[in-house]
Every structure is written in structure tokens, then in C-alpha cells.
Amino acid sequence: MESVSIVLFLLLAVVVSGAVSRMLPVSIPTPLVQILLGGVIGLSTSYRVELDPELFLFLFLPPLLFLDGWRIPKDELLKDVSTVVELALGLVLMTVIGMGLFIHWMIPAMPLAVAFALAAVVSPTDPIAVSAIAARVPIPKRMMHILEGESLLNDASGLVCLRFAVAAALTGTFSAGAATLNFLWVAGGGLAIGVAVTLVVTRAKAWVTKRWGEDSGSQILVSLLIPFGSYLVAEHVHASGILAAVSAGVTMTFAEISRQAMAVTRMRRNSVWDTIQFSLNGIIFVLLGEQLPAILAGAKQTVAVTGHSQPWWLAIYIVAIVAGLAALRFLWVWASLKLTILRRRQKDVPIHSTDWRLIAAMSFAGVRGAITLAGVLTIPLVLNDGTPFPARDLAIFLAAGVIIASLVLASIALPVLLKGLTMPPEPSKQAEEDQARIATAEAAIQAIERHQHALAEDRGDADLYATTGARAMDFYRERIEGLSEGQAVQMRLQDRLFSEFRLIGVKAERAAIAQLVRGRRIGSETARKMTRELDLAEARHQG
């Protein structure tokens, strides 16, 4: 019963945090509000969450990384793939090595393997936290695509590095050669297993659906089970469950193209996954706040590990780590952009001068968030011989401080840096979209014509089918004429005006339905059906 109460408190805090962050007159990121509410829960209730590292890792990371891999725009990612890889792999390795050595030098009492583990968990960035911070100052699309791609890959690379660092701390030994071979198996095996599990499951699901029909509930449940199944299979063969979840999400994008689900299934599934993403990310930050009172209460014991007696030394360490991370990221982003410019010059590609604010914004956008907290909480409680894991509480304290400090700094700096900032222009996709609309309209007309003739041959009454089919085909012919005769701009303006008028009509229809229900002139089932139709129409015209 106590566990259920804790979960309900956490979910309530997540819900309240979203409302509070919108009510505040100043722009405070939702993750910071969630941390504060978690702290209130920790101080005002007797409930305490005892986190099992392995269970925490299993419950939170696979679905979040799976969804990131599923939803990330693949084409946009490929356009800047070199920049993304440089940030996600090169910067992570540089951060783990550089910050690991720096932390060990700064805190000699923290073993080198534990320092590398801490550096590994603070290396991944969190684009969700960045989005929350920049909600009132939109991030340029291209920058957000780079941040999303970086986060997807550096989550996996950082957590894989964490795995090796923890293994070194547990065994007390580290071999570069053995680690390289192990890394190839861990990474390659994890990626392959994620792809294989997703393809097998989606093919089996399509086979069942083709023969016995589709059930939306089971389809959604299958999508929820895929990341956990991929993770478990990979971990069972000692590969990376994290990379398996990521590759499973990426594979889902391509698997769904050829094995489409019903429209209602996709809509419901998107809603379910949106809720899961919101809940899990929120719970992680609320848990951080809930753990803070206990972490702060043990600050004196924690700082004693470092050889000091004053708790403010912990703040100094946090500031030093945040400064080190920011400096490394700034230097890496600057070098990466310079390298990109050099490559383009060699290819005689036109280039634009780099705004210093772009480098600064990319540097401050390296906010640490849910993955960092989830990773540090998975550090084992004890070593193989049963003794407490060295400096575990200190690592958690420093990681939590880095998360909060990076959120606060980014919430102050990013709105200033992003205001009026423009990324290098991206080629317009309007022509591509217009061509796709014409091609799909032509395919629709051909299909309607075939169906019209088939009905006339089987049932007679050709005039009825000809008239009705013509009504449907006129809609598509108008689209083709509007897009192919240079009238695309006028047609899009008409579409926007039509959507505006349609939304006004939908609003009036809702009010009329409410009056009919209150007057008991229609039943609840009829009202539910009509409301659902209005919801679909509103979603279509708002999109």
C-alpha cells in the first residue's frame, strides 16, 4: 500500500508541476518546478523511496530511449550527421576521460573508476529539459534537430561508458584491449538485438492482424513491450540493453512504414506514449527532489569522504564540474563548427560566418537531466565483496548538483542567446510536400475510378456510382490543379482560412451538443460519438 501511495504522490507532483510552471509569471523550466515539488514531498511526508538501481534502470530508461529513437526526425538527423556524431561520441569520450581525470585530481578520495563513472553520467544531454527552458523563446529547428540527435546517441554512449567504469570499480582491474573487444560486442550486439526484436515482433503482429483483424489495445501494448523485451534479451546475452532500446526505436520508424496500423490505433498509441514520456521524465525529476533532503542531510558525512569538514566544499566541486563541462563543450562545439566550415570550403560549398552566440547557445544547451539522474542512481550499492560502493553518495550528490546548476544556468542564458538567433538556412520542403500531395491525389483518383467501375459491373446503377465517385475525385482534382498551376500559395491561404472557419464551426457544434445533452434531447452515447468526430476534425484543422 505504501508503494502505491508513493507512486500516486509522484504522479500528482508531475501533474501539478506542469500547471504551476505555466502559472508562474517568470519562465521557470518545468524540471526545476518538479524538483522543488519533489523536495516538498520529501520534507512534508514520511514516505521515502528506496531506489533499487537495476529496477530503476529497467523501468525508466528503455521506454524513454526507445521513444527518442522512434520519434527523432531521421532525414534531418542525416543532414548534420557529422556534427551529431562528433558531439555524441567524440565529446562524450573526451568528457569521460577529461572530466574523469579532473574529478579524481580535484577529489583524490574518489577512486579513478568512480570518477570516470561520474563523468560518464554527466556527459549525456537532455533535449526535453532544453525544450522546457526555451518554451518562450523557440529554438531554431536545425539546432533542435542536432540536440535531439546528440542526446539520442550520447545517452547510449555515456551509459555504455558508465557500464565499463562501474565494472572497473567492481573488479578493481581494467584492460584497454579487453574493454575494446567487450565494447564491440556490447555495442554491436545491443544494436543488432534491438533491430531483430523489433522486426520479428512487427512482422508477427502484421501476420496476426492480416488474418484475424486488429485490436487497438493489443497493438499499443505490443509497442510498450518492445523496448523492455529488447532490453532484457540484450542484457541476457551481456550486450547493451540501452543500445538495444535505442535501435529498436529507430527500427520502429521503418517497420511501421510497410506495416501500417489503423488510424485509430496510431492516434491512441501516440496519446499513450505522450503520457508515458511526460510521466517518466517528470517522475525522474520529482524523485531527484524527493531524494534531495536525505542527500543534503547526509552532506556532512558525504563531504567527509573528500577529506574536508565544511559542506560548502560540495558546492565548490559542483561549480568546478559544471565549469569544466561547459568549457569542454564550448571548445568542442567551436572546433566542430570550424571543421565543418573547413570541409565545406574544400568542397566549394557556400558558407556563412558563425555567430558566436550560436556556439554559446549550443554550449549552454548541454543541459543534464533525466538520463544523468537515472544513470547515477544505477551505481551499485555494494562491491562484489559486499563492502559499500566507494563514494556512491558523493557521486549522486555531485550529479544532482550538476543537473540543477545546468538547468538554472541554461534557463538564464538560453533565452538571451536564442533571441533573434538564426541558424544557417535550410532548404524549403514545400516543393517536396506539394509533389507528394499531387502523387497521392493521382493515386487516390485511380483507386476511386477502379472501385467505381467494379461497383457498376457488380451491382448496376452506373449513374449513381459515377456521380458519387466524381464527387470524391473532384476533391483530389482541385488539389492537383491548385498545386500544379502555380496557385499553391493561394490554395494554402484558402486552406488556412477554411481551417479557421471550420474551427469556429466546431466550437459552435460543441456548444450545441452540450445544450442538447443538458436538455436530455440526445443520449450520452450519441454525444460521445459526435464529440469524437469533432475532436478528430479539430485536430486535423489545427495541425
N, C-alpha and C positions, 0 to 999 in steps of 0.2 A: 504493500500500500504506500509506503514511504517513497519508493522509486517512482510510482505513478504520480504522486503529488509533486515530486521534483520535476518530472517531465512537464507537467501542466504549468508549473511556475515558470519554467524556462520558455515554453511556448507563449504564455501570456506576456512575458517580458519582451519577446520578439515582436508580438503584435503591437504592444504599447509603444515600443521604440520607434516603429515606423510612423505612428501618429504624432508622437512627441517631436520627432525630427522635422516633421512638416509644420508643426505649430510654432516652433521657435522662430523669433524674428531674425536671428542671425543664422548663417549657414554652418551648421554643425553636422559633420558626417554621421550617418546612421550608425556605423560601427562604434563610434565613440559613445553615442547615446546608449547603445546596447551594453557596452562595458560598464557604464555608470549604473544602469538598471541592474545588471548582474551584481555589482558591488552592493547595491541596496538590498538585494535578496540575500547576499552573503552575510550582511550585517544585521538584518532585521528578522531572520528566520533561524530556526535551529537545524534546518536541513543542510546537509553537507554532501557534495557529490564526490564520491571516491572513484576516481577515474582509473579504469583498467587500460593501460597503454595499448595492448593489442586489440581490445574490443573497440576502443576509441578510434584507432586507425581503420579498422574494418568497417565501422558504421558510417563514418563521415567522409573519408577520402574517396573511395571508389565511385559513389554516385556523383560527387562534385566534379571529379576529373573526367568521368565518363561524359557528363553533360557538357563540360567545356569542349571536349573533343568533338562531340556531336554537333554543337551549335556554332563553333567558330567558322567564320567565312573562309572557305578553303582557297578560292581564287585570289582574294585579297591577301591572304597569308603568303601565297606563292609569289606575289609581286615583290614582296620585301623579304623573301625567304632568307637571303644572305644576312640582312640586318637582324632578323629574328634569331637565326642560328647563332650569330656572333654574341647576341645578348643572352640567349637562353643556355648556351653551352659554354662558350668561351668565358663570359662574365661570371657564370656560376663557378667554374673551376678556379678562376682567378680569385673569386671571393672566398671560396672554401680554403684555398691554400694561403692566400694573403691574410685574410681575417683570422684564420685558424692560428697561424704563427703569431699574429699581432695580439690576439686574446691570450694565448699562452704566455707571451712575453709580458703582457700587462698584468696577468693574474697567474703567477707561477704555480700557485696551489692547484690550479685546474689542469689536470693531465692533458697532454697534447691531443690524445684521441678525443677527449671530451670537448676540447676547444674546437677541433675540426667538426665535431657533431653540432656544436652550437653555430659555427659558421655555416654549416650546411643548411640548418633550418631557417636561418635568417637570409639566405640567398634568394629563395623564391619570392616573387612579387604577387600582388593581388589586384587584378583589374577591377574587381567588384568594389573594393574599397575606393579605388581611384574614381570609378563612376559615381559613387555616392558623394565623394568630395566635390567633384566637378559638376554636380547636378545643375547648378545655377549658371555655370559657365561651360557650355558644351565643349567637349574635347574634339578636335579635328578628327574626322573619320579615319584618316590614314594612320594617325598616331594611335588611335584606339585599337585599330587592327594589329599594329605592331605590338602594343602592350598585351593584347589578348594572346597573340601567338607566342610571345615571350613567356607569358605566365603559364600557358599550357605546357610548354617544353621545359621551362626551368622548375616547375613544380615537380615534374618527374625526375629531372637530373639532380635537383637538390636533395630529394628524398632518397634517391639511389646512393648519393654520396653519404647521406646520413646513415644509411644501412651499413656501408663499409666502415664508417667511423665508429659506430656502435659495436660492430663485430670486432674491430681492433681493440676497443676498450674492454670487451668481454674476455677476449683471448689473451690480450697483452702482447700480441705479435701482429706484424703487418709486412706482407711481401708484395712489392710492386708487380712482379711478374704474375704471381698467383692472383692478385687483385685484378690485373688486366684481363686474364683469361676468365675469371669469375664474372667480371663486368660484361664481357661479351655474351656469356650465357645468360646472365641476369637480364640484360637489356634485350638481346635478340630473342631469347625465349619468351620474355614477357610480351614483346610486341607481336610475335607470331601467335601466341596463345590467344591474345585479345582478338586478333583478326579471325582466327579459326573458330573460336567460340561464337562470335557474332554471326559469321556466315552460316555455321551449322544451325544455330537457333533460328535465324531468319528464314532459312530455306525450309526447315521443318515447319515453322509457323505458316509459311506460304502454302506448303503442301496440304496441311490440315485445313486451312482456310478455303483452298480451292475445292476441296471435296465435301466439306461439311459446314461451310459458311464461317463467318467471322463474328466473334463476340468481343465487343469493345473492352469490357472489363479484363478479360484474359490477355488481350493484346497489350494493354497498359501494364499489367502485372509482369508479363514477359520482359518488357523493356526495363522494368525496375530490377528484375533478377539478373539481367545480362552482366552489369558491372560487377555484382557480387560473385556470380559464377566465374567470370574471367579472373577475378582476383584470387578466388580460392584455388582454382586449377593451377594458376601460375605459382602461387605460394607452395602448393603441394609438391611441385617439382623443383622448388628452390629457385624459381625465376622471380622477376619483379611483378608483383600484383598491381603496383601503381601504374607501371607502363602498360600492363595488360588492360587496365581500365581505360587508359587514355586511348590506346589503339582500338579498343572495342568501340569507343565513342566515335572516333574518326571513321571507322568502318561502317557504322550505322548510317552515316550520311549516304554512302554509295549503295549500301544494301537496300535502303528504302526507295531509292530511285527506281529500281527494277521490280520491287515487290511492294507496291503502294497499298496502304491501308485505307479504309473507308474515311471519308471526310470527317464524320462524327468522331471516329477513333482518334484521328490526328488532333482534332480540337481538344478533346478531353485529355489526351495524353500530354499535350503542351501545357494545359492548365495544371495537371498533376505535377509535372516536372518543375513548372514555375514555383509551385507551392513548396516542393521539396527543396529546391535551391534556396529559396527565401528562408525556409525554416532552418535548414542545416547551417547555412552561413550565419544566420542570426544566433542560433544556439551556441555556436562556437565562440562568438564574441561575448555572449551573455555568460558562458562558462568561464571565460577569462576574467570577467568582472567578479563572478561568484568566487573564484579562486583567489582573487587579489587580497581580501582581508587576511586569509590564512598565510598567503605568501608574505604580506607586509608584517604580520605578527611574528613570523619567523625570520625577519630581516636581520636581527641581531645574530642569530645562530648562523644565518647564511653568510653574512659578512665576515664572521669569524673564520670561515673557510679560507678567505682571501688573506688572512693574517692581519686584518685591521679590526678596529673596535667600533668605529663610527659608521652608522648606516648610510650617511651621505656619500660614502665611497661607492656605494652601489649606483647612485645617480651619476657619479663621475664616469664609472665604467660604461653605463648606458649611453651617455653623451659621446664618449670616445668611440664606442662601437658604431653609433649612428653616423658620426662624422666620418669614420673610416669607410663605412658602406657608401655614403654619399660621394666621398672623394673618388673611390674606385669606380663607381658608376659614372660619375661625370667624366673622368678620364677615358673610360671605355667607350661611352657614347660619343665623345669628341673624336676619338681615334677611329671608331666605326664609321662615322659620317665622313671623315676625311678620306678613309679608304674607299668608301662608296663613290665619293667625288672623283678620286684618282682613277678608279676603274671606268667611270663614265667618260672622263677626258680621253682615256686611251681608246675608247670606242667612238669618239667624236659625237657623244650624246650631249645635247644642250643641258647646262646645269645652272642652278641658281645659287647665289651666295647663301650660306647657312646663318640664320638668325641665332644669335647667342641665346635668345630666350627659348628657342627650340631645344637646344642642348640642356639648358637649365630645367625646362619643363619635363623632358624625358628623364632627367636625373631625379627630380623630386617625385615623379610619378612612380618611382620604385618603392611603393608602399608595401609594407609587410602586413599580412593579415591572417586569414583563416588557416591557410596551409602551414604557415610558420608555427602557429599555436598548436595545430593538430600534430605537426611533426615533433615539436619539443616535448609534447605530452606523451609521445610514444617511446621516449627513452626508458629503458627498463628500470625497474625499481631496485633490482639486486644484480650482482655479478654472478658468474657461473658457480662460484664457491659459496654463494649465499650472503656475502657481505653487501652492504648498501652500495649502490652505484655512486661513484665519486662525483661530488659537486652537482648532483642532479637538480637539487632545489635552486642552486645558484644559476644553472643554465636556464631553468624555467623562468626565474625572476628576470634575468637579463633579456631573454627572448620576449617576455611580456612587456618589459620596458621599451624595447626596440619597436614593438608593434605600436604602442601608444604614442611614443615620440614621433615615429614616422607619420602616423595619422595626423597628429597635431601640426607638424611642420608642413605636410602636404596641403592640409586644409587652409593654411595661411598663405603659402607660397603659390600653389597652383592657380587659384582664381586670378591672382595678379599676373602671373606669367602667361596664362592662356587667353587673357582678354585681348582680342584683336589679333591673336597669333594665327597665321595661315601656314599650312603645310604646302609642300610642292603640289601643284595641281594634278588631279587625277583625271584620266580620260573619261569623258562622259559615257555613261552606259545607256543613254536614251535611245541611240540608234539600235543598239543590240536588243533593247526591250521592244522597240517598235517592230523590228524584224521578227522577233519571237511571237508577238501578237498577231502579225499577219500570217505567219506559218501555222499557228494554232487555229486561227479563224478559217483558213483554207481547209485544214484537216477536218474541222467541225462541219463545214458545208458539205464536203464529200461524204462524211458519215451520215449526215441527215438525208442527203439525196438517196444513198443506198437504202437506208431504213424506210424512206418514203415509198420507194419503188417496191420494196419487199412487202410492205403492208398492202399496197394497192393490188399486187398479184395474189396475195393470200386471202384478202378479205373483200376486195372490190371497193366500190365507192372511192374511185381515184380522185375525184374533185375535192373531197373532204381532206384527204391526206396531202394533196398538192397545196391546198390553201393553208393548212396548218403548218406544213413543212416550210412553205415560203415565208411565213411569219417568223419562224425561227432563223431561217437563213438570212433574212433581211438584216437582222441584228449583226451578224458577222460580216455581211457585205458592207454595211455602214462603217464598221471598224476598218476593213481593208481600204475602202475609198478614203477615209479620213487620214489614214497613216501613209498611204502611198501617193497621194496627190499634193504633198506639201502642206496639208492642213493639220498637221499633228499638233501644233501649238494651239490652234483654235479648238481642236477637238478636246485637248486636255483641259482647256479652260471651261468648255462646256461640261466636261465630266466633273470638274470641281464644283461648278455651280449646281449641277444635278445632284451631287452628293450633299451639298449644303441644303438644297430644298428637300431632299429625301430624308435627311436627319431631322429637319423641322417637322416633316410629316410623321416620322417615327415617334417623336416626342408627343405629338398630339394623339397618336394611336395609343400610346401607353396610358395617357391620362384618360382616354375614353374607356379603355379596358378596366382601369381602376374604378371608374364610376359604375360600369356595368357590374363588376363584382360586388361593390358595396350595395348596389341596388338589388343584388341577387337575381339579376337578369341572365347571367351566364354562370356555369359551374366552374369549380376550381380547375378541373382537367382541361376544359376549353381555354381558360385563361392561361394556364401553364403552356399549352401548345402555342397559342398566339404570341405569348411573351418570348418563347424560344425563337420563333420566326423573326420577331423584331430584334432580338439580340443578334442573330446572325446578320440581318440587314444592317444594323448599326455598326457591327464590327467590320463588315465589308466596306462600308462607305467612309468609316473613319480611317481605315488603312490607306 
